[in-house]
Amino acid sequence: MAWRVPRGSFLAVHTLTFISALYGQVRGYRRLTIRHAVTANELLPREEMARISATAFQGRVHGAIAQFPFYAERVRAHRGSLPAPGETIRPEELPVWTRHDQRAFFEQQERPSDAMYAHQTSGSTALPVRFYVTRDSYEWRTAVMDRAYGWGEAEEGRRSLHIWATDHGTPPLAQRVKRRVHLMLQRRQFFDAFQQFSDAEKLACCQLINKYKPHALVGYPGQVVDIARYVRDHPGVLTWKARTLVCGAEGLQPGQRELLQEHLVDEVFASYGSREFMSVGMECSRHAGYHVHSDNLVVEVVDDAGLPVAPGEEGRIVITDLHNSAAPFIRYEIGDIGVMAPDEPCPCGKPFPVLASVDGRLQDVVHTPNGPVSGLYITFAMRQFDDWIEGYQVVQDAKDRILVRLLAREPLTPERLAPVAALLREGLGAGMAIDFERVPELARRRTGKVALVISNIEEKS
């Protein structure tokens, strides 16, 4: 249930959300204050939202320089001197903070007094990092996450099924009971994504959807695409079609949104996030890119020298956390390639800037005798054949040979595969041997995400 109050007021939320926020306020977490600000920010003029974000950026930079000598030395080495107190700093004056920087920083860091917990990335980039998160940052990141889910009609209190990773340990009974009650009040259920999704699992998920009748689904694209293909190939197995789907943790490949909307849900919303920051951006109803949560993060797209590229140009994504004072996540290179949209109002009216696309991970690399080639080339090539290729994955054991696994609507024939191989060789080199294999599903990492490139020679190169 939601209270009937004017739009823009935090009171227009599920009752449980308000009670939780009130509890967090009483405990000193500023939860009600932060939730109200996050709700109100969505109605601000674009110029005001940009001013708030820029002011917070300056405060975060000066705070990190004063708090962390390790980071201050990086800044000094990059720009020649430290900025004076109160001096306005342009983002490009600051170094890009890399995973190597964060790993070295964390090794010498003592736990900050305001740290709520320590966290670690999943290691999907082959270079996991650890970091601390403050209570204030936690409240901000959960608040903007809930706001984003609201755009996809999957907010707390709306009946939703999460096809997501679940904890495989056995927590104490009291903790299990508390979580079960909380999920019941949230009107959320989970279907474990830590599986290889055989037909038995796909059928079980469809049966749960039919029984639970969720308004929204939330899940990894790899799993929900598999379910949509199963529904397509087994007419009648799904009798309930959810209204929306929020996809996260990995990108949608060409043609997958259409597949999902035809067989599984009415409307798909793509989200962009990470372990370091939780929700970074979310599609609105226009589906023209990710609205960045600029009241919590600053997102830039830069070139190899750390200088901003023009809107519409591809570059490296770097992110600044405006509220996590336990780590110098300032211009942190997340490992993704993306494109910023022009600085123009979105027809939806939201005041947040738009990240037009996230096109792949820097770490997805195919090794060739002539040097590494970005996995983005694989994505580019496969987009040309999305009329019959529904998914793909590259497996590499040698620098002169790859295996391309394909989710294909039709059997693989020499005539179909010849143009695919030719286009791949344009980027990978004429000497690259390319084998193809039609598969019922793609291999996943331990977390349940689908890997674009599985390389067994990366450490040797």
C-alpha positions in Angstrom: 0.0 0.0 0.0 1.1 3.6 -0.6 -0.3 6.7 1.0 -2.1 9.2 -1.2 0.1 12.3 -0.9 1.5 14.8 -3.4 4.2 13.6 -5.8 7.7 14.4 -4.7 7.0 13.8 -1.0 8.8 10.8 0.6 5.5 9.9 2.3 4.3 8.6 -1.1 6.0 5.2 -0.5 5.2 1.8 0.8 4.3 1.8 4.5 7.2 -0.5 5.3 9.6 1.8 3.6 8.4 4.7 5.7 8.6 2.7 8.9 12.1 1.5 8.0 13.2 5.1 7.3 11.7 6.4 10.5 13.5 3.6 12.4 16.8 4.5 10.7 16.3 8.2 11.6 15.7 7.4 15.3 18.9 5.2 15.3 20.9 8.2 14.0 21.3 6.9 10.4 19.7 10.0 8.8 17.6 7.5 6.8 14.4 9.6 6.7 16.4 12.7 5.8 18.3 11.0 3.0 15.2 9.3 1.6 13.3 12.5 1.5 16.2 14.3 -0.3 16.5 11.4 -2.8 12.7 11.6 -3.5 12.7 15.4 -3.8 15.8 15.5 -6.1 13.9 13.8 -8.8 11.7 17.0 -9.2 14.5 19.5 -9.2 15.4 21.6 -12.3 18.3 20.1 -14.2 20.5 23.1 -13.5 19.9 22.8 -9.7 20.7 19.1 -9.7 23.9 19.8 -11.6 24.9 22.5 -9.1 24.3 20.2 -6.1 26.3 17.5 -7.7 29.2 19.8 -8.6 29.3 21.2 -5.1 29.3 17.8 -3.5 32.2 16.8 -5.9 34.4 19.6 -4.7 33.7 18.7 -1.0 34.4 15.0 -1.6 37.8 15.8 -3.4 39.0 18.2 -0.7 37.8 15.8 2.0 39.7 12.9 0.5 42.9 14.9 0.1 42.8 16.0 3.8 41.8 12.6 5.0 44.1 10.2 3.0 47.8 11.1 2.5 48.0 8.2 0.1 45.4 9.8 -2.2 46.9 13.3 -1.6 50.3 12.1 -3.0 48.5 10.7 -6.1 47.0 14.1 -6.7 50.2 15.9 -6.0 52.1 13.7 -8.5 49.4 14.2 -11.1 48.9 17.9 -11.0 52.2 19.1 -9.6 50.8 20.5 -6.4 47.8 20.1 -4.0 44.9 22.5 -4.5 44.5 25.2 -1.9 41.7 24.8 0.6 38.4 25.9 -1.1 40.0 26.0 -4.5 37.7 24.8 -7.3 39.2 21.7 -9.0 38.3 20.6 -12.5 37.8 16.8 -12.7 40.5 16.5 -15.4 43.1 17.9 -13.0 42.7 14.8 -10.9 44.2 11.4 -11.5 42.1 8.4 -12.5 41.9 6.1 -9.5 42.5 2.5 -10.7 41.9 -0.9 -9.2 45.6 -1.2 -8.6 45.5 2.1 -6.7 42.6 0.9 -4.6 44.2 -2.4 -3.8 47.5 -0.7 -2.7 45.5 1.9 -0.7 43.4 -0.7 1.1 46.5 -2.7 2.1 47.8 0.2 4.1 44.5 1.6 5.3 43.3 1.3 8.9 39.6 0.9 9.3 38.0 4.4 9.3 36.0 5.2 12.4 33.0 5.9 10.3 33.2 2.7 8.3 30.0 0.6 8.5 31.4 -2.5 6.8 34.1 -3.8 4.4 33.1 -5.0 1.0 34.7 -6.7 -2.0 34.0 -6.9 -5.7 33.2 -10.2 -7.2 36.5 -10.6 -9.1 34.8 -10.8 -12.6 37.5 -8.4 -13.8 40.3 -10.7 -12.5 41.4 -8.0 -10.2 39.0 -7.9 -7.1 39.2 -4.9 -4.8 38.3 -4.4 -1.2 36.9 -1.1 0.3 35.1 0.3 3.3 31.6 1.8 3.1 30.3 4.4 5.6 26.8 4.3 7.0 25.9 7.6 5.2 27.0 6.1 1.9 25.0 2.9 2.6 21.9 5.0 3.2 22.4 7.0 0.0 23.1 4.0 -2.2 20.1 2.0 -1.0 17.9 5.1 -1.3 18.8 5.7 -5.0 18.6 2.0 -5.7 15.0 2.0 -4.4 14.3 5.1 -6.5 15.6 3.4 -9.6 13.6 0.3 -9.0 10.6 2.5 -8.8 11.2 3.7 -12.3 11.0 0.0 -13.4 7.8 -0.6 -11.2 9.8 -3.0 -8.9 9.9 -0.9 -5.8 9.4 -2.1 -2.3 5.8 -3.1 -1.8 5.2 -4.0 -5.4 4.9 -7.7 -5.9 8.2 -8.8 -7.5 10.2 -11.9 -8.1 14.0 -11.6 -8.1 15.9 -14.1 -10.2 19.1 -13.3 -8.5 22.0 -14.6 -6.5 21.1 -15.8 -3.0 23.3 -16.6 0.0 24.4 -20.2 0.1 25.4 -20.2 3.7 23.1 -21.1 6.5 22.6 -18.0 8.7 21.2 -18.4 12.2 17.6 -19.2 12.6 16.6 -15.8 13.9 18.3 -14.1 10.9 16.5 -16.4 8.5 13.1 -15.7 10.1 13.7 -12.0 10.1 14.7 -12.0 6.4 11.6 -14.1 5.5 9.3 -11.7 7.3 11.0 -8.7 5.8 10.6 -10.2 2.2 7.0 -11.0 2.9 6.3 -7.4 4.0 8.3 -6.1 0.9 6.2 -8.4 -1.3 9.3 -9.9 -2.8 10.4 -13.5 -3.5 13.7 -14.8 -4.7 14.6 -17.6 -7.2 18.2 -18.7 -6.8 20.4 -17.7 -9.8 23.3 -19.7 -8.5 22.5 -22.5 -10.9 23.2 -23.5 -14.5 19.5 -23.3 -15.4 18.7 -26.6 -16.9 15.2 -27.1 -18.3 14.2 -28.3 -14.8 15.2 -24.9 -13.3 13.6 -23.0 -16.1 10.4 -24.9 -15.6 10.5 -24.4 -11.8 10.9 -20.6 -12.3 8.0 -20.5 -14.7 5.9 -22.4 -12.2 6.8 -19.9 -9.5 5.9 -17.0 -11.8 2.5 -18.6 -12.5 1.9 -19.2 -8.8 3.2 -15.9 -7.4 1.9 -13.6 -10.2 4.5 -10.9 -9.7 4.0 -7.4 -11.1 7.8 -7.2 -11.8 10.7 -9.4 -12.3 14.3 -8.5 -11.4 17.2 -10.6 -12.7 20.4 -11.2 -14.6 19.9 -11.0 -18.4 21.5 -14.4 -18.9 19.0 -16.2 -16.8 15.8 -14.3 -17.8 16.8 -14.6 -21.5 17.1 -18.4 -21.0 13.7 -18.4 -19.4 12.2 -16.4 -22.3 13.6 -18.8 -24.8 12.3 -21.7 -22.8 8.8 -20.1 -22.7 9.0 -19.5 -26.5 9.9 -23.1 -27.2 7.4 -24.6 -24.7 4.0 -22.9 -25.5 1.6 -22.8 -22.5 4.3 -23.3 -19.9 3.9 -19.6 -18.7 0.4 -18.5 -17.9 1.3 -15.2 -16.2 3.1 -12.4 -17.9 4.7 -9.8 -15.6 4.3 -6.2 -16.3 8.0 -5.2 -16.1 11.5 -6.6 -15.9 14.5 -4.8 -14.3 17.8 -6.2 -15.7 21.0 -5.7 -13.9 24.7 -6.9 -13.5 25.3 -7.4 -17.3 24.1 -5.8 -20.5 21.4 -6.9 -22.9 22.7 -8.2 -26.3 20.9 -7.1 -29.5 17.5 -8.7 -29.9 17.2 -9.8 -26.3 14.9 -7.0 -25.2 12.5 -7.9 -28.0 12.6 -11.6 -27.0 11.9 -10.8 -23.4 9.0 -8.4 -24.2 7.4 -10.9 -26.5 7.5 -13.9 -24.2 8.2 -12.9 -20.6 7.1 -9.3 -19.7 5.5 -6.3 -21.2 8.4 -3.8 -20.7 12.1 -4.2 -19.9 14.2 -1.7 -17.9 17.9 -2.0 -18.0 20.0 -0.9 -15.0 23.7 -0.2 -14.6 25.5 -0.8 -11.3 28.5 -2.3 -9.6 29.6 -3.7 -6.2 31.6 -0.5 -5.5 28.5 1.8 -5.9 25.4 -0.3 -6.2 23.0 1.5 -8.6 24.9 3.8 -11.0 22.1 4.4 -13.5 18.7 3.2 -14.6 16.5 3.6 -17.7 13.4 5.7 -17.6 10.3 5.0 -19.6 12.0 6.4 -22.7 14.6 3.7 -22.7 17.2 6.0 -24.2 20.1 5.4 -21.8 20.8 5.3 -18.1 19.8 8.2 -15.9 22.9 8.6 -13.6 22.2 9.1 -9.9 24.1 12.4 -9.9 23.0 13.2 -6.3 25.1 10.2 -5.2 27.7 9.7 -8.0 29.5 11.7 -10.7 30.0 9.7 -13.9 32.4 10.8 -16.6 33.5 9.2 -19.9 37.2 9.9 -20.5 40.0 9.0 -22.9 43.2 7.1 -22.1 44.7 10.3 -20.6 41.8 10.8 -18.3 40.4 13.8 -20.3 36.7 14.0 -20.9 35.5 12.9 -24.4 32.6 14.7 -26.1 29.1 13.4 -25.7 28.5 10.6 -28.3 32.1 9.5 -28.2 33.2 6.2 -26.7 35.5 6.2 -23.7 36.4 4.8 -20.3 33.8 5.2 -17.5 35.1 6.8 -14.3 32.9 7.3 -11.2 33.2 9.5 -8.1 31.2 8.5 -5.0 29.9 11.7 -3.4 29.1 10.2 0.0 31.5 7.4 0.8 34.2 9.1 2.9 35.8 5.7 3.8 37.5 5.3 0.4 38.9 7.7 -2.2 36.6 6.6 -5.0 37.2 9.7 -7.0 37.4 9.3 -10.8 37.5 5.6 -10.2 37.9 3.5 -13.4 35.1 0.9 -13.1 36.5 -1.1 -16.1 33.6 -0.3 -18.5 33.5 1.4 -21.9 30.6 3.8 -22.4 29.1 6.9 -24.1 27.5 10.0 -22.5 24.4 11.4 -24.1 24.2 15.1 -25.1 23.5 17.4 -22.1 19.9 17.9 -23.0 16.7 17.4 -21.1 15.1 14.0 -21.2 11.5 14.0 -22.2 10.7 12.1 -19.1 11.5 15.2 -17.0 14.1 13.7 -14.7 16.9 16.1 -13.9 19.7 13.5 -14.0 22.3 13.2 -16.8 22.1 10.3 -19.2 24.8 7.7 -19.9 23.7 6.7 -23.4 25.3 3.3 -23.4 27.6 0.9 -21.6 29.3 -1.1 -24.3 31.5 -3.6 -22.6 34.3 -4.3 -20.1 37.8 -3.3 -20.7 38.9 -6.7 -19.3 37.0 -8.7 -22.0 39.9 -9.3 -24.4 40.7 -11.7 -27.1 44.4 -12.4 -27.5 45.9 -12.6 -31.0 49.4 -13.0 -32.3 49.3 -9.3 -33.1 48.2 -8.2 -29.7 45.0 -8.0 -27.6 41.7 -7.1 -29.2 38.8 -5.7 -27.1 35.8 -7.9 -26.6 33.8 -4.9 -27.9 34.8 -5.9 -31.4 33.0 -9.3 -30.8 29.9 -7.3 -29.7 30.1 -5.1 -32.8 30.5 -8.1 -35.1 27.6 -10.1 -33.6 25.2 -7.2 -33.8 25.3 -7.6 -37.5 23.7 -11.0 -37.2 21.1 -10.5 -34.5 18.3 -11.7 -36.8 19.4 -15.3 -36.0 22.0 -15.1 -33.2 20.4 -14.7 -29.7 23.6 -14.9 -27.6 27.3 -15.6 -28.0 30.4 -16.3 -26.0 34.1 -16.6 -26.9 36.3 -19.3 -25.4 40.1 -19.1 -26.0 42.8 -21.6 -25.2 45.4 -20.4 -27.8 46.3 -17.1 -29.4 45.6 -18.3 -32.8 42.2 -20.1 -32.2 38.9 -19.3 -30.6 35.7 -21.2 -30.1 32.5 -19.1 -30.5 29.5 -20.5 -28.7 26.2 -19.4 -30.2 22.6 -19.4 -29.0 21.1 -19.6 -32.5 17.5 -19.9 -33.8 18.6 -22.1 -36.7 21.1 -24.9 -37.1 24.6 -23.8 -37.9 25.5 -24.2 -41.6 28.6 -23.2 -43.6 26.6 -20.6 -45.4 25.4 -19.0 -42.2 28.7 -19.1 -40.5 31.0 -17.9 -43.3 30.1 -14.2 -43.1 30.3 -14.3 -39.2 33.8 -15.8 -39.4 34.9 -13.3 -42.1 33.8 -10.3 -40.0 35.5 -11.7 -36.9 38.7 -12.2 -38.8 38.6 -8.5 -39.9 39.2 -7.6 -36.3 41.1 -10.6 -35.0 43.4 -11.2 -37.9 43.3 -13.4 -41.0 45.3 -16.1 -39.3 42.7 -16.6 -36.4 41.2 -20.1 -36.6 37.5 -19.8 -35.6 35.3 -22.8 -34.5 31.6 -22.5 -33.8 29.4 -24.5 -31.5 25.6 -24.2 -31.1 24.8 -24.5 -27.5 21.5 -24.6 -25.4 23.0 -22.1 -22.9 26.1 -20.0 -22.2 28.5 -20.7 -19.4 28.2 -18.5 -16.3 30.6 -17.3 -13.7 30.1 -18.4 -10.1 27.9 -15.4 -9.5 25.5 -16.4 -12.3 26.6 -13.8 -14.8 27.4 -14.7 -18.4 31.0 -14.1 -19.4 31.6 -12.6 -22.9 35.1 -13.9 -23.1 36.5 -17.0 -21.3 40.2 -16.8 -21.7 42.5 -19.5 -20.4 45.7 -17.7 -21.7 45.2 -14.3 -20.1 47.8 -14.7 -17.4 50.4 -15.9 -20.0 50.1 -12.9 -22.2 
